[in-house]
Amino acid sequence: MRGWVGGILLGVTALAGCAPSGPSPAAPPVVAAPAGPPPPQGVIAGPIGASLSEEDRQIAFDAQTDALDKGQRKSWKGKSAVFGFIEPGAESAGCRDYIHTVFIDGRPQSGKGNACRQPSGVWKY
């Protein structure tokens, strides 16, 4: 009798894990997150920007984009006592070379980059 009862309990336990045989509930709709600023790219996304806070890196990247857009030197100051400037070169065939200098602990670090304007107006590094 003991084996028979154990078999019934085993069968009931196995059925307990089965899903009901009705229609599945609908999955919740996927909602896209609001688009934020593009992530930092170019010189500031490399080793020079690695020691900056995320906020300072975004400030530097926004200044870099503005300098490329206007073709003029652009200075920036971060929230954590870091600062820098971008020197864009002349635009040629929709592209610009640039030098981005960042001062961390009073020491300058420079990097050279190149960006090309896409039809959407966004710079591709």
PAVEXNU-754739 format. One record per residue (C-alpha): residue number from 1; residue in three letters; chain; x, y, z. Coordinates in steps of 0.001 Angstrom, whole numbers, plus 500000, padded with zeros to 6 digits. Example, Ala and Ser with C-alpha at 12.3 -4.5 7.8 and 13.67 -1.06 7.14 Angstrom:
// residues 2
<pt num="1" residuo="ala" cadena="A" xx="512300" yy="495500" zz="507800"/>
<pt num="2" residuo="ser" cadena="A" xx="513670" yy="498940" zz="507140"/>
***
This chain:
// residues 125
<pt num="1" residuo="met" cadena="A" xx="500000" yy="500000" zz="500000"/>
<pt num="2" residuo="arg" cadena="A" xx="502839" yy="502300" zz="500779"/>
<pt num="3" residuo="gly" cadena="A" xx="504187" yy="502137" zz="497187"/>
<pt num="4" residuo="trp" cadena="A" xx="500709" yy="502787" zz="495765"/>
<pt num="5" residuo="val" cadena="A" xx="500195" yy="505959" zz="497868"/>
<pt num="6" residuo="gly" cadena="A" xx="503678" yy="507175" zz="496967"/>
<pt num="7" residuo="gly" cadena="A" xx="502853" yy="506730" zz="493271"/>
<pt num="8" residuo="ile" cadena="A" xx="499687" yy="508817" zz="493609"/>
<pt num="9" residuo="leu" cadena="A" xx="501558" yy="511562" zz="495438"/>
<pt num="10" residuo="leu" cadena="A" xx="504229" yy="511547" zz="492750"/>
<pt num="11" residuo="gly" cadena="A" xx="501583" yy="511897" zz="490033"/>
<pt num="12" residuo="val" cadena="A" xx="499817" yy="514743" zz="491836"/>
<pt num="13" residuo="thr" cadena="A" xx="503133" yy="516525" zz="492369"/>
<pt num="14" residuo="ala" cadena="A" xx="504029" yy="516203" zz="488692"/>
<pt num="15" residuo="leu" cadena="A" xx="500664" yy="517635" zz="487611"/>
<pt num="16" residuo="ala" cadena="A" xx="500946" yy="520549" zz="490040"/>
<pt num="17" residuo="gly" cadena="A" xx="503740" yy="522046" zz="487922"/>
<pt num="18" residuo="cys" cadena="A" xx="501713" yy="521974" zz="484678"/>
<pt num="19" residuo="ala" cadena="A" xx="500353" yy="525180" zz="483228"/>
<pt num="20" residuo="pro" cadena="A" xx="496604" yy="525569" zz="482803"/>
<pt num="21" residuo="ser" cadena="A" xx="495337" yy="524680" zz="479361"/>
<pt num="22" residuo="gly" cadena="A" xx="493568" yy="527968" zz="478645"/>
<pt num="23" residuo="pro" cadena="A" xx="494657" yy="530943" zz="476579"/>
<pt num="24" residuo="ser" cadena="A" xx="497908" yy="532564" zz="477698"/>
<pt num="25" residuo="pro" cadena="A" xx="497661" yy="536039" zz="479189"/>
<pt num="26" residuo="ala" cadena="A" xx="498799" yy="538783" zz="476806"/>
<pt num="27" residuo="ala" cadena="A" xx="502323" yy="540075" zz="477297"/>
<pt num="28" residuo="pro" cadena="A" xx="502511" yy="543660" zz="478532"/>
<pt num="29" residuo="pro" cadena="A" xx="503262" yy="546179" zz="475771"/>
<pt num="30" residuo="val" cadena="A" xx="506897" yy="547186" zz="475367"/>
<pt num="31" residuo="val" cadena="A" xx="507413" yy="550889" zz="475953"/>
<pt num="32" residuo="ala" cadena="A" xx="510535" yy="552515" zz="474552"/>
<pt num="33" residuo="ala" cadena="A" xx="512613" yy="554512" zz="476998"/>
<pt num="34" residuo="pro" cadena="A" xx="512848" yy="558210" zz="476185"/>
<pt num="35" residuo="ala" cadena="A" xx="515877" yy="558999" zz="474086"/>
<pt num="36" residuo="gly" cadena="A" xx="518577" yy="560755" zz="476051"/>
<pt num="37" residuo="pro" cadena="A" xx="521717" yy="562424" zz="474816"/>
<pt num="38" residuo="pro" cadena="A" xx="523982" yy="560227" zz="472719"/>
<pt num="39" residuo="pro" cadena="A" xx="526705" yy="558459" zz="474682"/>
<pt num="40" residuo="pro" cadena="A" xx="530106" yy="560152" zz="474575"/>
<pt num="41" residuo="gln" cadena="A" xx="532148" yy="559179" zz="471531"/>
<pt num="42" residuo="gly" cadena="A" xx="535404" yy="560138" zz="469895"/>
<pt num="43" residuo="val" cadena="A" xx="538432" yy="561212" zz="471923"/>
<pt num="44" residuo="ile" cadena="A" xx="536428" yy="561660" zz="475124"/>
<pt num="45" residuo="ala" cadena="A" xx="535184" yy="558044" zz="474970"/>
<pt num="46" residuo="gly" cadena="A" xx="538766" yy="556724" zz="474989"/>
<pt num="47" residuo="pro" cadena="A" xx="541484" yy="556688" zz="477630"/>
<pt num="48" residuo="ile" cadena="A" xx="541349" yy="560458" zz="478169"/>
<pt num="49" residuo="gly" cadena="A" xx="537716" yy="560349" zz="479240"/>
<pt num="50" residuo="ala" cadena="A" xx="538055" yy="557126" zz="481256"/>
<pt num="51" residuo="ser" cadena="A" xx="539053" yy="558965" zz="484438"/>
<pt num="52" residuo="leu" cadena="A" xx="536174" yy="561464" zz="484192"/>
<pt num="53" residuo="ser" cadena="A" xx="532861" yy="561039" zz="485939"/>
<pt num="54" residuo="glu" cadena="A" xx="529927" yy="560189" zz="483705"/>
<pt num="55" residuo="glu" cadena="A" xx="528574" yy="563719" zz="484149"/>
<pt num="56" residuo="asp" cadena="A" xx="531915" yy="565367" zz="483265"/>
<pt num="57" residuo="arg" cadena="A" xx="532346" yy="563053" zz="480263"/>
<pt num="58" residuo="gln" cadena="A" xx="528908" yy="564108" zz="478982"/>
<pt num="59" residuo="ile" cadena="A" xx="529770" yy="567814" zz="479461"/>
<pt num="60" residuo="ala" cadena="A" xx="533019" yy="567297" zz="477530"/>
<pt num="61" residuo="phe" cadena="A" xx="531226" yy="565390" zz="474769"/>
<pt num="62" residuo="asp" cadena="A" xx="528537" yy="568059" zz="474417"/>
<pt num="63" residuo="ala" cadena="A" xx="531279" yy="570697" zz="474059"/>
<pt num="64" residuo="gln" cadena="A" xx="533075" yy="568489" zz="471519"/>
<pt num="65" residuo="thr" cadena="A" xx="529880" yy="568213" zz="469447"/>
<pt num="66" residuo="asp" cadena="A" xx="529278" yy="571973" zz="469664"/>
<pt num="67" residuo="ala" cadena="A" xx="532862" yy="572717" zz="468555"/>
<pt num="68" residuo="leu" cadena="A" xx="532480" yy="570387" zz="465565"/>
<pt num="69" residuo="asp" cadena="A" xx="529096" yy="571904" zz="464657"/>
<pt num="70" residuo="lys" cadena="A" xx="530379" yy="575484" zz="464750"/>
<pt num="71" residuo="gly" cadena="A" xx="533956" yy="574876" zz="463608"/>
<pt num="72" residuo="gln" cadena="A" xx="535235" yy="576985" zz="466491"/>
<pt num="73" residuo="arg" cadena="A" xx="537333" yy="576345" zz="469579"/>
<pt num="74" residuo="lys" cadena="A" xx="535140" yy="575428" zz="472538"/>
<pt num="75" residuo="ser" cadena="A" xx="536101" yy="575364" zz="476217"/>
<pt num="76" residuo="trp" cadena="A" xx="534235" yy="573415" zz="478881"/>
<pt num="77" residuo="lys" cadena="A" xx="534351" yy="573001" zz="482650"/>
<pt num="78" residuo="gly" cadena="A" xx="533168" yy="569887" zz="484437"/>
<pt num="79" residuo="lys" cadena="A" xx="531607" yy="569504" zz="487865"/>
<pt num="80" residuo="ser" cadena="A" xx="534653" yy="567723" zz="489351"/>
<pt num="81" residuo="ala" cadena="A" xx="537427" yy="570319" zz="488862"/>
<pt num="82" residuo="val" cadena="A" xx="538252" yy="569077" zz="485365"/>
<pt num="83" residuo="phe" cadena="A" xx="538164" yy="571220" zz="482253"/>
<pt num="84" residuo="gly" cadena="A" xx="539277" yy="571244" zz="478672"/>
<pt num="85" residuo="phe" cadena="A" xx="538895" yy="572569" zz="475162"/>
<pt num="86" residuo="ile" cadena="A" xx="538380" yy="571322" zz="471632"/>
<pt num="87" residuo="glu" cadena="A" xx="540174" yy="572712" zz="468570"/>
<pt num="88" residuo="pro" cadena="A" xx="538299" yy="571665" zz="465422"/>
<pt num="89" residuo="gly" cadena="A" xx="540002" yy="571743" zz="462055"/>
<pt num="90" residuo="ala" cadena="A" xx="538462" yy="572910" zz="458794"/>
<pt num="91" residuo="glu" cadena="A" xx="535550" yy="570877" zz="457468"/>
<pt num="92" residuo="ser" cadena="A" xx="536377" yy="568891" zz="454349"/>
<pt num="93" residuo="ala" cadena="A" xx="533808" yy="566686" zz="452575"/>
<pt num="94" residuo="gly" cadena="A" xx="531623" yy="566771" zz="455704"/>
<pt num="95" residuo="cys" cadena="A" xx="534433" yy="565655" zz="458042"/>
<pt num="96" residuo="arg" cadena="A" xx="536599" yy="567448" zz="460604"/>
<pt num="97" residuo="asp" cadena="A" xx="539788" yy="566548" zz="462413"/>
<pt num="98" residuo="tyr" cadena="A" xx="539939" yy="567866" zz="465953"/>
<pt num="99" residuo="ile" cadena="A" xx="542130" yy="567919" zz="469047"/>
<pt num="100" residuo="his" cadena="A" xx="540476" yy="567542" zz="472444"/>
<pt num="101" residuo="thr" cadena="A" xx="542579" yy="568543" zz="475460"/>
<pt num="102" residuo="val" cadena="A" xx="541434" yy="567652" zz="478973"/>
<pt num="103" residuo="phe" cadena="A" xx="543064" yy="568923" zz="482171"/>
<pt num="104" residuo="ile" cadena="A" xx="542886" yy="566385" zz="484987"/>
<pt num="105" residuo="asp" cadena="A" xx="544600" yy="567324" zz="488245"/>
<pt num="106" residuo="gly" cadena="A" xx="546052" yy="570296" zz="486358"/>
<pt num="107" residuo="arg" cadena="A" xx="547796" yy="568057" zz="483808"/>
<pt num="108" residuo="pro" cadena="A" xx="546821" yy="568308" zz="480139"/>
<pt num="109" residuo="gln" cadena="A" xx="545997" yy="565187" zz="478167"/>
<pt num="110" residuo="ser" cadena="A" xx="545297" yy="565548" zz="474451"/>
<pt num="111" residuo="gly" cadena="A" xx="543895" yy="563291" zz="471826"/>
<pt num="112" residuo="lys" cadena="A" xx="543276" yy="563671" zz="468116"/>
<pt num="113" residuo="gly" cadena="A" xx="540077" yy="562569" zz="466454"/>
<pt num="114" residuo="asn" cadena="A" xx="538073" yy="562735" zz="463268"/>
<pt num="115" residuo="ala" cadena="A" xx="534327" yy="562985" zz="462855"/>
<pt num="116" residuo="cys" cadena="A" xx="532078" yy="563038" zz="459804"/>
<pt num="117" residuo="arg" cadena="A" xx="528627" yy="564580" zz="459733"/>
<pt num="118" residuo="gln" cadena="A" xx="525891" yy="562121" zz="458785"/>
<pt num="119" residuo="pro" cadena="A" xx="522835" yy="563142" zz="456710"/>
<pt num="120" residuo="ser" cadena="A" xx="520898" yy="563261" zz="459995"/>
<pt num="121" residuo="gly" cadena="A" xx="523325" yy="565957" zz="461235"/>
<pt num="122" residuo="val" cadena="A" xx="524871" yy="563671" zz="463858"/>
<pt num="123" residuo="trp" cadena="A" xx="528645" yy="563309" zz="463930"/>
<pt num="124" residuo="lys" cadena="A" xx="530054" yy="559830" zz="463419"/>
<pt num="125" residuo="tyr" cadena="A" xx="533424" yy="559234" zz="465068"/>
***
